[in-house]
């Protein structure tokens, strides 16, 4: 495995509060690549692995392509989409792909007649993020070690793809965003992480350095996408 390490804020994005996804996406330097990690959209009442996205979040996931098209990542056929093995995570990844790649260029909607779970463009699971080893209320040293381990593994796993999307869960994103912002974004039950909250990992393979930033795609205290 390559020996990746963290580089501190060469992009001057916000480190301790949310950035807008399109500001990061449209300012990544040529020669770099990006991994987006995102929490899945909202489900129906079923909390098991079989719980599906509700209709509003299918719509929200498909709309995200408006924030993720063009720029230096226009060769979307070589993108990589991963998820955990929860249906709602796999669906979120699938519908972002559909909007980002398929929908802008094709009027034919027949692909929706396919069973989305069988569509091979979205792969699952990812072993390195599948176990919920990032817990709340653990010390910074342990959280730092685990987070760096995950990110370095993801840098290696995605090294052939300029754009990668990984959909997972609040049990991963809550401690990750808390760690990224050095506890400046704190989560409680009253300020719980929104659906479709993200982090962006920007990688320069020449220097084997990565940077990480928190992203918000939703209006504050809302379940609707930002305009």
Backbone torsions as a table, in degrees:
resi	resn	phi	psi	omega
1	UNK	NA	139.6	178.6
2	UNK	-65.5	151.6	180.0
3	UNK	-94.6	84.2	177.3
4	UNK	-82.5	155.3	176.1
5	UNK	-147.3	165.4	-174.5
6	UNK	-83.9	141.7	172.9
7	UNK	-117.9	136.4	-169.6
8	UNK	-90.5	101.5	160.3
9	UNK	55.4	47.0	175.6
10	UNK	-71.6	-18.9	179.3
11	UNK	-85.9	-14.1	-179.2
12	UNK	63.8	24.2	169.0
13	UNK	-72.6	167.3	178.3
14	UNK	-68.2	132.6	177.8
15	UNK	-99.6	-25.6	-170.8
16	UNK	-113.2	8.1	173.6
17	UNK	-151.9	169.5	-174.9
18	UNK	-67.3	144.4	169.4
19	UNK	-104.6	156.4	172.9
20	UNK	-80.1	137.7	-172.4
21	UNK	-61.8	-38.2	-176.8
22	UNK	-74.2	-23.7	174.7
23	UNK	-67.3	-41.1	176.8
24	UNK	-70.5	-49.8	-175.9
25	UNK	-56.2	-41.2	-174.4
26	UNK	-86.9	5.3	-179.2
27	UNK	-127.6	11.1	176.6
28	UNK	-72.7	132.4	-174.9
29	UNK	-70.7	146.7	175.0
30	UNK	-59.8	137.1	-176.3
31	UNK	97.8	-9.5	176.1
32	UNK	-103.6	168.4	174.4
33	UNK	-133.5	170.8	-173.9
34	UNK	-138.4	142.7	168.9
35	UNK	-116.9	121.9	172.8
36	UNK	-100.9	127.6	172.7
37	UNK	-112.7	131.0	-171.2
38	UNK	-137.9	145.9	170.7
39	UNK	-77.5	142.4	179.2
40	UNK	-62.1	164.6	174.6
41	UNK	-75.5	178.7	-174.7
42	UNK	-75.8	146.5	-176.8
43	UNK	-103.7	174.9	166.2
44	UNK	-74.1	-159.3	-173.7
45	UNK	-75.0	-16.5	-177.5
46	UNK	-74.3	114.7	-177.2
47	UNK	-92.6	-1.2	-179.0
48	UNK	-76.6	179.6	176.7
49	UNK	-61.4	-21.6	-176.4
50	UNK	-86.6	-2.6	-177.3
51	UNK	-67.8	128.2	-176.8
52	UNK	-91.1	157.9	169.3
53	UNK	-61.5	145.1	171.0
54	UNK	-80.0	171.2	-171.8
55	UNK	-63.7	-36.3	179.1
56	UNK	-62.0	-38.8	-176.9
57	UNK	-81.8	-20.3	167.1
58	UNK	-64.5	-43.8	178.7
59	UNK	-64.4	-44.3	-179.1
60	UNK	-63.8	-41.1	-179.9
61	UNK	-63.1	-41.0	179.7
62	UNK	-68.1	-30.5	-179.3
63	UNK	-72.0	-17.4	-175.1
64	UNK	-63.7	-17.9	-179.2
65	UNK	-60.7	-25.4	179.7
66	UNK	-64.4	-23.2	177.4
67	UNK	-93.7	-8.0	-168.3
68	UNK	-133.8	42.6	177.8
69	UNK	-125.6	158.7	177.3
70	UNK	73.6	-149.3	-178.9
71	UNK	57.4	-152.0	-175.0
72	UNK	-82.8	-1.4	-178.7
73	UNK	-108.6	40.9	-174.6
74	UNK	-79.5	-16.3	179.1
75	UNK	-82.1	69.3	-170.4
76	UNK	-72.3	-11.2	178.2
77	UNK	-69.6	-18.4	179.1
78	UNK	-100.7	7.7	176.6
79	UNK	-66.7	165.0	177.2
80	UNK	-128.9	132.2	-176.6
81	UNK	-124.0	120.7	-179.7
82	UNK	-124.1	161.3	175.0
83	UNK	-155.5	168.6	166.4
84	UNK	-76.1	-179.3	-175.6
85	UNK	-90.8	14.8	170.4
86	UNK	-76.9	136.9	-177.4
87	UNK	-58.4	-40.8	-176.9
88	UNK	-68.1	-30.0	175.9
89	UNK	-71.6	-44.2	179.2
90	UNK	-63.6	-41.5	178.0
91	UNK	-62.3	-44.4	-180.0
92	UNK	-57.8	-46.6	179.0
93	UNK	-62.4	-41.8	-179.7
94	UNK	-62.6	-45.5	-175.7
95	UNK	-73.9	-29.2	172.0
96	UNK	-65.5	-42.9	175.1
97	UNK	-59.5	-45.6	-177.0
98	UNK	-58.5	-46.1	179.6
99	UNK	-70.0	-40.3	-175.2
100	UNK	-72.8	-39.9	-174.7
101	UNK	-106.8	-53.8	-169.3
102	UNK	-78.3	-51.0	-171.3
103	UNK	-61.3	-42.2	-177.7
104	UNK	-64.9	-22.7	-171.6
105	UNK	-113.0	-8.6	-174.9
106	UNK	-134.2	133.6	176.0
107	UNK	-88.6	-19.5	-178.2
108	UNK	-69.3	122.0	-178.4
109	UNK	-101.5	13.1	-175.2
110	UNK	-63.5	-23.2	-178.4
111	UNK	-60.6	-26.9	179.3
112	UNK	-68.1	-15.9	177.4
113	UNK	-76.9	-14.7	176.1
114	UNK	-75.0	157.4	173.6
115	UNK	-77.2	113.2	-173.2
116	UNK	-57.3	-32.0	-176.2
117	UNK	-65.1	-22.3	-178.5
118	UNK	-89.8	-6.0	-175.3
119	UNK	-74.1	121.4	-167.8
120	UNK	-78.1	-8.3	179.7
121	UNK	-65.8	-28.5	178.0
122	UNK	-104.0	121.4	-177.0
123	UNK	-106.0	147.9	175.5
124	UNK	-156.8	154.5	-4.9
125	UNK	-92.1	177.4	170.6
126	UNK	-108.4	116.5	-174.4
127	UNK	-60.3	-35.0	-173.0
128	UNK	-71.4	-21.0	178.2
129	UNK	-115.9	-4.8	-178.1
130	UNK	-65.7	-47.2	178.0
131	UNK	-68.1	138.1	179.7
132	UNK	-86.3	69.9	-176.7
133	UNK	-89.3	-11.4	176.9
134	UNK	-89.6	101.7	-174.4
135	UNK	-101.4	158.1	170.4
136	UNK	-72.7	157.0	172.4
137	UNK	63.8	32.7	171.5
138	UNK	-105.1	160.8	-176.1
139	UNK	-70.0	157.6	-176.7
140	UNK	-61.9	-39.8	-177.8
141	UNK	-61.3	-45.2	179.2
142	UNK	-67.9	-42.1	179.6
143	UNK	-63.9	-40.1	177.8
144	UNK	-61.9	-46.2	-179.0
145	UNK	-61.3	-45.5	-178.0
146	UNK	-69.2	-40.6	-179.2
147	UNK	-65.2	-44.8	179.1
148	UNK	-63.3	-39.1	177.3
149	UNK	-59.8	-47.4	179.5
150	UNK	-61.1	-48.6	-176.0
151	UNK	-64.0	-42.8	178.4
152	UNK	-62.0	-38.5	176.5
153	UNK	-66.0	-41.0	178.7
154	UNK	-66.8	-35.7	175.4
155	UNK	-58.8	-40.8	179.5
156	UNK	-71.8	-43.5	-177.1
157	UNK	-64.7	-29.1	-174.3
158	UNK	-106.8	15.7	-167.9
159	UNK	-65.1	-16.4	179.4
160	UNK	-96.4	8.4	-174.6
161	UNK	-128.6	125.7	179.2
162	UNK	-69.1	-32.3	-177.6
163	UNK	-127.3	123.1	176.4
164	UNK	-130.7	140.3	177.7
165	UNK	-123.1	126.5	-179.0
166	UNK	-124.8	119.3	-177.4
167	UNK	-104.1	126.2	178.6
168	UNK	-142.4	-141.2	-161.3
169	UNK	-133.1	169.5	180.0
170	UNK	-61.5	-31.9	179.8
171	UNK	-65.5	-17.4	173.7
172	UNK	-97.6	-48.1	-173.9
173	UNK	-72.2	-33.1	-179.5
174	UNK	-60.9	-56.0	178.4
175	UNK	-67.0	-31.7	179.6
176	UNK	-64.6	-47.2	179.5
177	UNK	-68.0	-37.1	175.4
178	UNK	-59.3	-44.3	179.5
179	UNK	-67.2	-46.4	-178.6
180	UNK	-55.3	-41.5	-175.0
181	UNK	-93.2	8.4	-180.0
182	UNK	52.1	46.9	175.3
183	UNK	70.9	12.5	175.9
184	UNK	-77.1	-27.2	169.1
185	UNK	-103.9	109.4	-177.0
186	UNK	-110.3	139.9	-177.1
187	UNK	-110.6	131.4	171.0
188	UNK	-130.6	178.2	179.1
189	UNK	-62.1	-27.7	-179.7
190	UNK	-83.7	-20.1	179.6
191	UNK	-126.5	50.0	-175.6
192	UNK	-66.3	152.1	179.2
193	UNK	-60.7	133.9	179.1
194	UNK	-73.0	157.2	168.3
195	UNK	-63.4	147.8	-178.5
196	UNK	61.5	30.8	165.8
197	UNK	-82.5	146.3	-168.5
198	UNK	-132.4	166.4	156.7
199	UNK	-129.4	149.8	176.9
200	UNK	-114.8	127.9	173.7
201	UNK	-108.9	115.5	-179.4
202	UNK	-104.4	127.6	-169.4
203	UNK	-121.7	134.7	170.4
204	UNK	-112.5	106.1	-174.9
205	UNK	-72.5	-21.4	178.2
206	UNK	-66.6	-40.4	179.8
207	UNK	-97.5	-8.9	-176.2
208	UNK	57.8	40.7	178.4
209	UNK	-114.8	149.4	175.0
210	UNK	-135.2	154.1	174.7
211	UNK	-127.0	152.5	-177.1
212	UNK	-136.5	138.2	-176.4
213	UNK	-139.9	144.5	175.8
214	UNK	-81.1	145.0	-176.8
215	UNK	-130.2	144.4	171.4
216	UNK	-124.5	129.0	178.6
217	UNK	-105.9	-1.3	-174.0
218	UNK	-115.1	154.0	172.3
219	UNK	-63.1	147.3	-177.8
220	UNK	-58.8	131.4	179.7
221	UNK	54.8	38.4	-177.8
222	UNK	-141.4	159.9	175.1
223	UNK	-110.3	27.4	177.5
224	UNK	-117.1	148.8	179.4
225	UNK	-67.4	150.5	176.1
226	UNK	-66.1	148.2	177.2
227	UNK	-70.3	NA	NA
